Amino acid sequence: MRPIRTFSVAPSLPEPIARLPELAYNLLWSWDAGIRSLFIRLDRRLWEISQHNPVRMLALVGRRRLEEAAGDEGFLAQYRQVLEAFDAYVAERETWWSRRYGRRPDDQPMVAYFSAELGLTESMPMYSGGLGNLAGDHLKSASDLGLPLVAVSLMYHQGYFRQALTPDGWQQETYPDYDIYTMPMQLVRRSDGQPLTVEVSLPGRQLVAYVWRVRVGRVELYLLDANVAVNTPEDRILTDRLYGGDLDMRLRQEILLGIGGVRALSAMDLRPRVFHMNEGHSAFLALERIRRLMDEQDLTFDEAREAAAAGHVFTTHTPVPAGHDYFPPEMMERYFGDFYRAMHLSRQAFMALGRQEPGAEHEAFCMTILALKTAAYANGVSRLHGAVARRMWQGLWPEVPQGELPIGSVTNGIHLLSWVSQDLAELYDRYLGPRWRTDPDDPALWEGVAGIPAEELWRTHERRRERLVAYVRRRLRAQALDRGASPAEIAQTEQALDPGVLTIGLARRFATYKRATLLLQDPDRLVRLLTQPGRPVQIIVAGKAHPHDDAGKDLIRQIVHFARRPEVQGRVVFVEDYDIALARYLVQGCDVWLNTPRRPQEASGTSGMKASVNGALNVSVLDGWWQEAWSPEVGWAVGPGGEEPESGYPESVRHDPALVDRLDARALMDVLEHDVVPLFYDRGADGLPRGWIARMRRSIAAIAPHFNTHRMVKEYAERFYVPGARRYVSLAADGMRRAKELARWKQVVAQSWPGVRIDEVESTAADPVPRDRGFTVRAIAFLNGLHPDDVVAELYLGRVDPRGELTNCRVLRMRPAGTAPGGRFVFEVADVRVEGSGLHGFQVRLHPIHPDLATPLETGLVRWAGV
Ligand SMILES: *Cc1c(COP(=O)(O)O)cnc(C)c1O
C-alpha cells in the first residue's frame, strides 16, 4: 500500500552539534577522512549498519548518545575543527578554476554534466561499473578544482541489483528499495514550499518528475525521480532500477534524463552553456536544447543546432557494440513523432540524426550517433580507445581519413582522495607534503615517493593487506550465513586467505570480453602456481554479471567451482556483491591487480589506477589506460600491444578469438610464474622484497600524477568546456547572428559540394626525389560556385605501406595561386620536402573551411583528387 501523503521527520540535534546534518548532507565526507572520523566517533556500529551513510546514521542514533556527544569536550573539539575545515572548503574562493579563469559574475554554472550512472559512495548504489565510478570521481575533482559545474542523473529507488550466489555459484539478483528519506539528498522545492516538478511528454500522457539535490562538495547534483503519485503505475517505477527493464523503459528513462534534465535546470533558473553527455544515454538533451533555442530565438533547426552543438561535449565509453543504445524507428516515431514535427523536421531528417545511413528506413536510432551529430566535441577515454572509436564511427565521415575523425581522447583518471588508503595517505603527507592532496597532477611532487623508506612503505602495505583479509573474511562469513551454509562452511570462512601471502585482485564487471576466467584456461598450472611451496599465491575475485548475461554468470560459476577444489581451498575466494566499499579494500590491500580484457575492448579501465596509487603492481593486457601507462619498470604486460587497435597479434591470430585467449592465457601464466612470484618472494635478510618495493615506488610515481581526475577534469575544461562556452557565446551574440551564418554557409557548401572537383594535379617531383631538394605541387580545382576562401586545399603526404596505402601522413596547406580557364582556381604548395627514404606518395584534397567550425573536418565533406 502506498500512502496518500508522506512527510519526513528530521532528527533534532542538541544545539552544540546542531550542524551535523549539514555535514551529513554533503558528500564531501566520502573523500574527507576528517568528517568521516567524526561520524565514526559518534557511533562506529551505526556507521557500519548504515553502510557508511551519515544521514541514515543520524536517523538511527539514540537521543542519549547525541546528548552525550554534545557534552563531550573531546568530541566537540573535533566537531569544531571538522566544521571549520568544511566551511573553509565550501566557501573557498581561491581554486584552480578561479585562479585561471576568474569567477563568473553571475555565479551561474558553466557546465552541466549528464550521466545515467554515478558512483559516489557505497550507500548510493547508482552505478554498475566503471562508467559510474568515473562520473562520481569527475564530480569530486570538479568540486576540488572549483569548476562551475552541476550534474544531472536519475534517482534510482532500487539502484543496481545486489548480488548473491546460490550454493552452485549462480548469480541471483535482488532489488531492495532504498529509503530515499535517509539518503544524503533533499527534495528541491519551489518558493511556495511545494516540490518542484518537471514534465516530459510520453505517448498520450505527461510524465511528472521530482528533482532531488545532492551536494558533492561544492558541486550540486540533481536527480530526476519519476515516482510521483500522478504518474501511471508503469511510469512511477520508471526510475526504480539502473539498466533494468526492457527497451521501452530504457527509452523512457533516457527521455527523462536528457529532456527532463534540461527542463529541470531551466526550472531552477540554472543556465549552463556547456552540456557534457557522459555516454550516449543522455543524448536527447541535444534535441531539447535545440528545440528550446528554436522557440526562444526564432531559429531554424539547423541554426539552433549550430548554436547548441557549440557547447556540447560527448564522451563515448565503450568499444563493445552491445554497449550502445539503439531504438527501432517505430518506437522512436511513437515517442518523438510530435516532438520532431514541432521542430518542423521531416521523419527522415529526424531519424537521420541517429543513423549512419540517413536514408536507411530500417536502421535503428543510435544514441551514440545522435550524440556525435549534435556535439562539437567528442572523445574516447584513452588514446587507444580514441583510435578504436574513430574506427568504429568512420562510417559517419566516410571521406575523412580515420586518424582525422573529429573524435579525440581524454584518458580517464581516478579521484585520489577517494581511493588512496588512510595509511598510505599519511605516508604521502609525510614524505611528499600535503600538496599531493590538492595538486596530484604535479609529477615533480611524486618524485618524493623515492624517499619513502622501503621498510615503512612495505609495513604500511602489509597492514592494508591484513585489513583486506579480515574484511573479506567478514564478508565471506556474512554471505555463507545468508546462503544458509553449514556450520562447517561458515567456520571455514575464518580460515580463508592468509594475510602474509602474495595477493592478486581480480574484480570487474563479468562481461565476457573482460575474460575473468583467463586464469582458468590451464587449471592445473594455476593450481601449481597457487600452491608452490614457500611461494604461495592467493586470488580474490569479485564482480557482477548483467542480469541478462548468462554467459557472464557462467564465468562466475566457473570461478566458484574452481575455488572449491580441495587443493586450493582458501586460496581462491569469490566475494559477492562487488561495490565501492569492497573495491576500496581490494585496491588498497592487493599486491597485484589483474586485468585481462580482450584487446582492444577495454575503453580505459580505472580499477588498475586505483590499485597503483595504493602501491599494487598491475599485470594487464595492453589495453585502455595500461597501453599508455605501462613500461617494464612499473608493471607487467600480458601479450603484445601497440598504439593502434590493429597492433598486437598478427591479423591471422586476431581473427581467431579462441587462439588469442589461449596465447594471452599462456602469456599471463608465464608472467606470473617467471616474473611476479619470484620478485615478490625475493626477500633480503630483513624480510623485505627490495626489488618489489622499488617497483612499487616507480609505479606510484609514474601513474599517480597522470591517471587522476584532477588532470582529467582540467583537460576537459581546457580543451572542451572553456572553448565550447566561448564558441557558444560568440555564435549566440547579436541574436544568434553567427550561428545563423554558419548554418547558412553549411547549407550552401553542402549543396555545391557534389559539383566540386579537382581536375589536375602536377608536381615537379623527380623520381627518385633527392632528399635535399624540395618540390612543388599544384592543383586546379572547380569549386562549383564556392569562393576559394570557403575551401582549403591540402597536400596529404606520407609513406606508402606494403598494401599500397598512404600511412603516417602529414598535411600541408596549399595556397590559392590564381585562376585557370573554365572558372577554376589554382592551389599550390612549394618546397615540399620528404624525410626518410623509401616509397612515398601524396594525395591532394579539398574540404570546406570556416572560422566558426569547431573541428576542421566536421562537415565530413572532403574531395580527393582523382577519386
Ligand atoms: C573502479 C570500479 C569499477 C571500474 O573498474 P574497471 O577497471 O574499469 O573495470 C567498477 N566497479 C567498482 C565498484 C569500482 O570501484
Ligand as a Chemical Component Dictionary entry (heavy atoms), coordinates in Angstrom:
data_LIG
# 
_chem_comp.id                   LIG 
_chem_comp.type                 NON-POLYMER 
_chem_comp.pdbx_formal_charge   0 
_chem_comp.three_letter_code    LIG 
# 
loop_
_chem_comp_atom.comp_id 
_chem_comp_atom.atom_id 
_chem_comp_atom.alt_atom_id 
_chem_comp_atom.type_symbol 
_chem_comp_atom.charge 
_chem_comp_atom.model_Cartn_x 
_chem_comp_atom.model_Cartn_y 
_chem_comp_atom.model_Cartn_z 
_chem_comp_atom.pdbx_ordinal 
LIG C1 C1 C 0 36.619 1.353  -10.184 1  
LIG C2 C2 C 0 35.432 0.493  -10.144 2  
LIG C3 C3 C 0 34.975 -0.121 -11.313 3  
LIG C4 C4 C 0 35.648 0.061  -12.632 4  
LIG O1 O1 O 0 36.749 -0.774 -12.756 5  
LIG P1 P1 P 0 37.310 -1.198 -14.190 6  
LIG O2 O2 O 0 38.751 -1.359 -14.004 7  
LIG O3 O3 O 0 37.027 -0.052 -15.116 8  
LIG O4 O4 O 0 36.628 -2.426 -14.584 9  
LIG C5 C5 C 0 33.864 -0.939 -11.220 10 
LIG N1 N1 N 0 33.221 -1.132 -10.056 11 
LIG C6 C6 C 0 33.641 -0.563 -8.913  12 
LIG C7 C7 C 0 32.884 -0.822 -7.663  13 
LIG C8 C8 C 0 34.744 0.269  -8.920  14 
LIG O5 O5 O 0 35.137 0.845  -7.791  15 
# 
loop_
_chem_comp_bond.comp_id 
_chem_comp_bond.atom_id_1 
_chem_comp_bond.atom_id_2 
_chem_comp_bond.value_order 
_chem_comp_bond.pdbx_ordinal 
LIG C1 C2 SING 1  
LIG C2 C3 SING 2  
LIG C2 C8 DOUB 3  
LIG C3 C4 SING 4  
LIG C3 C5 DOUB 5  
LIG C4 O1 SING 6  
LIG O1 P1 SING 7  
LIG P1 O2 DOUB 8  
LIG P1 O3 SING 9  
LIG P1 O4 SING 10 
LIG C5 N1 SING 11 
LIG N1 C6 DOUB 12 
LIG C6 C7 SING 13 
LIG C6 C8 SING 14 
LIG C8 O5 SING 15 
# 
